[in-house]
Amino acid sequence: IRAKSNQTQGATITARCTQTSDKTTPSPQPDCQSFKVGEFDKAQRCANQALDNLKEPYSAEDITRALNMYIINFDVNKFDIKPNDLAFLEKASNYLKKLPATTVIEVGGHTDSDGTDQKNQVLSENRAKSVRDTFVTKIGVNPNMLREKGYGESRPKPNNL
């Protein structure tokens, strides 16, 4: 998941996995500040921990920070949500549903560089749409809060692994 939020003031905030001095949201453990290629379990653990550490009042930026830690590792040429990923999306939705209705969060889809640019663009769009649709139709998040964007292979994960 790559998420960014737009608040009513029109500012775009892209969440990054960096330590913050925000006193309303405890920082994740130091080992959650960076991830190496293939550390999917660590990323999932850290994202869940970041959600668990949220204290009200929290902001869209706080939630996008946790969402950006989580990596949905789709199967090759697939865009279906696996059960363990669904569990995280359900957990995250509990926080999303408490945000102001004017909040807009982008769900970004990505691919590696295998295949054609056009195929990867469509696949990334389908991946972003799959996550958004899961939030909206299966979990009940306000559809106006979520926008999807496919990035194709323009922003692949490190080393295309």
Contacts in CASP RR format, 6 or more apart in sequence:
PFRMAT RR
TARGET T0000
AUTHOR 0000-0000-0000
METHOD contacts of the structure
MODEL  1
IRAKSNQTQGATITARCTQTSDKTTPSPQPDCQSFKVGEFDKAQRCANQA
LDNLKEPYSAEDITRALNMYIINFDVNKFDIKPNDLAFLEKASNYLKKLP
ATTVIEVGGHTDSDGTDQKNQVLSENRAKSVRDTFVTKIGVNPNMLREKG
YGESRPKPNNL
1 67 0 8 1.000
1 68 0 8 1.000
1 70 0 8 1.000
1 71 0 8 1.000
1 72 0 8 1.000
1 107 0 8 1.000
1 108 0 8 1.000
1 131 0 8 1.000
2 68 0 8 1.000
2 106 0 8 1.000
2 107 0 8 1.000
2 108 0 8 1.000
2 109 0 8 1.000
2 110 0 8 1.000
2 151 0 8 1.000
2 155 0 8 1.000
3 15 0 8 1.000
3 63 0 8 1.000
3 64 0 8 1.000
3 67 0 8 1.000
3 68 0 8 1.000
3 105 0 8 1.000
3 106 0 8 1.000
3 107 0 8 1.000
3 108 0 8 1.000
4 12 0 8 1.000
4 13 0 8 1.000
4 14 0 8 1.000
4 15 0 8 1.000
4 64 0 8 1.000
4 105 0 8 1.000
4 106 0 8 1.000
5 12 0 8 1.000
5 13 0 8 1.000
5 15 0 8 1.000
5 60 0 8 1.000
5 61 0 8 1.000
5 63 0 8 1.000
5 64 0 8 1.000
5 103 0 8 1.000
5 104 0 8 1.000
5 105 0 8 1.000
5 106 0 8 1.000
6 12 0 8 1.000
6 13 0 8 1.000
6 103 0 8 1.000
6 104 0 8 1.000
6 105 0 8 1.000
6 106 0 8 1.000
7 13 0 8 1.000
7 60 0 8 1.000
7 102 0 8 1.000
7 103 0 8 1.000
8 100 0 8 1.000
8 102 0 8 1.000
13 60 0 8 1.000
13 61 0 8 1.000
13 64 0 8 1.000
14 64 0 8 1.000
15 61 0 8 1.000
15 64 0 8 1.000
15 65 0 8 1.000
15 67 0 8 1.000
15 68 0 8 1.000
16 65 0 8 1.000
16 68 0 8 1.000
17 28 0 8 1.000
17 32 0 8 1.000
17 33 0 8 1.000
17 34 0 8 1.000
17 35 0 8 1.000
17 65 0 8 1.000
17 68 0 8 1.000
17 69 0 8 1.000
18 33 0 8 1.000
19 27 0 8 1.000
19 28 0 8 1.000
19 30 0 8 1.000
19 33 0 8 1.000
20 27 0 8 1.000
20 65 0 8 1.000
22 62 0 8 1.000
24 55 0 8 1.000
24 57 0 8 1.000
24 58 0 8 1.000
24 59 0 8 1.000
24 62 0 8 1.000
25 53 0 8 1.000
25 54 0 8 1.000
25 55 0 8 1.000
25 58 0 8 1.000
25 62 0 8 1.000
25 65 0 8 1.000
26 53 0 8 1.000
26 55 0 8 1.000
28 46 0 8 1.000
28 49 0 8 1.000
28 50 0 8 1.000
28 53 0 8 1.000
28 69 0 8 1.000
29 46 0 8 1.000
29 49 0 8 1.000
31 42 0 8 1.000
31 46 0 8 1.000
32 42 0 8 1.000
32 45 0 8 1.000
32 46 0 8 1.000
32 49 0 8 1.000
32 50 0 8 1.000
32 69 0 8 1.000
35 42 0 8 1.000
35 43 0 8 1.000
35 46 0 8 1.000
35 69 0 8 1.000
37 157 0 8 1.000
37 158 0 8 1.000
37 159 0 8 1.000
37 161 0 8 1.000
38 161 0 8 1.000
40 71 0 8 1.000
40 73 0 8 1.000
43 69 0 8 1.000
43 70 0 8 1.000
43 71 0 8 1.000
44 70 0 8 1.000
44 71 0 8 1.000
44 84 0 8 1.000
44 88 0 8 1.000
46 69 0 8 1.000
47 66 0 8 1.000
47 67 0 8 1.000
47 69 0 8 1.000
47 70 0 8 1.000
47 88 0 8 1.000
48 70 0 8 1.000
48 88 0 8 1.000
48 91 0 8 1.000
50 65 0 8 1.000
50 66 0 8 1.000
50 69 0 8 1.000
51 63 0 8 1.000
51 66 0 8 1.000
51 91 0 8 1.000
51 92 0 8 1.000
51 95 0 8 1.000
54 62 0 8 1.000
54 63 0 8 1.000
54 66 0 8 1.000
54 95 0 8 1.000
56 98 0 8 1.000
58 95 0 8 1.000
59 99 0 8 1.000
60 99 0 8 1.000
60 103 0 8 1.000
60 105 0 8 1.000
63 92 0 8 1.000
63 95 0 8 1.000
63 96 0 8 1.000
63 99 0 8 1.000
63 105 0 8 1.000
64 105 0 8 1.000
66 92 0 8 1.000
66 95 0 8 1.000
67 92 0 8 1.000
67 105 0 8 1.000
70 88 0 8 1.000
70 92 0 8 1.000
71 157 0 8 1.000
72 81 0 8 1.000
72 82 0 8 1.000
72 85 0 8 1.000
72 127 0 8 1.000
72 131 0 8 1.000
74 80 0 8 1.000
74 127 0 8 1.000
77 123 0 8 1.000
79 123 0 8 1.000
79 126 0 8 1.000
79 127 0 8 1.000
79 129 0 8 1.000
79 130 0 8 1.000
80 130 0 8 1.000
81 89 0 8 1.000
81 130 0 8 1.000
81 131 0 8 1.000
81 134 0 8 1.000
86 134 0 8 1.000
86 138 0 8 1.000
89 131 0 8 1.000
89 134 0 8 1.000
89 135 0 8 1.000
89 139 0 8 1.000
90 139 0 8 1.000
93 135 0 8 1.000
93 139 0 8 1.000
93 140 0 8 1.000
93 141 0 8 1.000
96 105 0 8 1.000
96 135 0 8 1.000
96 141 0 8 1.000
96 145 0 8 1.000
97 140 0 8 1.000
97 141 0 8 1.000
97 142 0 8 1.000
99 145 0 8 1.000
101 142 0 8 1.000
101 144 0 8 1.000
101 145 0 8 1.000
103 145 0 8 1.000
104 144 0 8 1.000
104 145 0 8 1.000
104 146 0 8 1.000
104 147 0 8 1.000
105 145 0 8 1.000
105 146 0 8 1.000
105 147 0 8 1.000
106 146 0 8 1.000
106 147 0 8 1.000
106 148 0 8 1.000
106 149 0 8 1.000
107 128 0 8 1.000
107 131 0 8 1.000
107 132 0 8 1.000
107 135 0 8 1.000
107 146 0 8 1.000
107 147 0 8 1.000
107 148 0 8 1.000
107 149 0 8 1.000
108 124 0 8 1.000
108 127 0 8 1.000
108 128 0 8 1.000
108 131 0 8 1.000
108 148 0 8 1.000
108 149 0 8 1.000
108 150 0 8 1.000
108 151 0 8 1.000
109 124 0 8 1.000
109 125 0 8 1.000
109 127 0 8 1.000
109 128 0 8 1.000
109 131 0 8 1.000
109 148 0 8 1.000
109 149 0 8 1.000
109 150 0 8 1.000
109 151 0 8 1.000
109 152 0 8 1.000
110 124 0 8 1.000
110 127 0 8 1.000
110 150 0 8 1.000
110 151 0 8 1.000
110 152 0 8 1.000
110 153 0 8 1.000
110 155 0 8 1.000
110 156 0 8 1.000
110 157 0 8 1.000
111 120 0 8 1.000
111 123 0 8 1.000
111 124 0 8 1.000
111 127 0 8 1.000
111 152 0 8 1.000
111 153 0 8 1.000
111 156 0 8 1.000
112 120 0 8 1.000
112 153 0 8 1.000
112 156 0 8 1.000
112 157 0 8 1.000
112 160 0 8 1.000
112 161 0 8 1.000
113 120 0 8 1.000
113 153 0 8 1.000
113 156 0 8 1.000
113 160 0 8 1.000
114 120 0 8 1.000
114 160 0 8 1.000
115 153 0 8 1.000
117 152 0 8 1.000
117 153 0 8 1.000
120 152 0 8 1.000
120 153 0 8 1.000
121 150 0 8 1.000
121 152 0 8 1.000
121 153 0 8 1.000
123 152 0 8 1.000
124 150 0 8 1.000
124 151 0 8 1.000
124 152 0 8 1.000
124 153 0 8 1.000
125 148 0 8 1.000
125 149 0 8 1.000
125 150 0 8 1.000
125 152 0 8 1.000
127 150 0 8 1.000
128 148 0 8 1.000
128 149 0 8 1.000
128 150 0 8 1.000
129 148 0 8 1.000
131 148 0 8 1.000
132 146 0 8 1.000
132 147 0 8 1.000
132 148 0 8 1.000
135 141 0 8 1.000
135 146 0 8 1.000
136 142 0 8 1.000
136 143 0 8 1.000
136 146 0 8 1.000
END
